[in-house]
Amino acid sequence: MYAKEFIKHVLIDEIKDISERHPYLSFGLICLGIELIGKCDLIKYKDWHKIDHGKAFKSGMKLMEKVDSRYATVDLKNELRNGFAHTLLPKSKIALGELKNGVVHFSKGQNGQTILASEVLYQDFAKACQMIIGKDFPPDDKMNKPFLYIGPI
């Protein structure tokens, strides 16, 4: 499976399913996905595992900011990604919710936190993923080489 196929089937389709049934878990998965699409976009790096995670996440956030510039106003790496990676909780500057419960994406909570709605975050993430899928990469880029082998060993 090539990276663009992985992005379509896993990051877009599977995370969509998870976001609809388990919105809380989708926040953590989307943060992992932001890092991966950032790695995809960093053309000068040829090896997936040698790309610094900080650079990769920053690159992925640039894609998210193209979808909605308000993403530049929150520190998703520290507040959400790192919070989820270490405790499965966002840190204090971000609150999580769903549109169906009356949450407004990027509104401010009672304690000044930025509130993220799972449905909108997923939609924006899927748009950022589509940017990578639609992008042409140089022939020798990692994006044009097999990403993941699925099948019998």
SULBEL-V843919 format. One record per helix or strand of 2 or more residues. SS is the DSSP state (2 for helix, 1 for strand). FROM is the first residue (numbers start at 1). LEN is the number of residues. If there is no record, write none. Layout:
SS|FROM|LEN ; SS|FROM|LEN
This chain:
2|3|19 ; 2|23|19 ; 2|48|3 ; 2|53|15 ; 2|69|5 ; 2|76|12 ; 1|94|4 ; 2|99|3 ; 1|107|2 ; 1|114|4 ; 2|118|16 ; 2|142|3
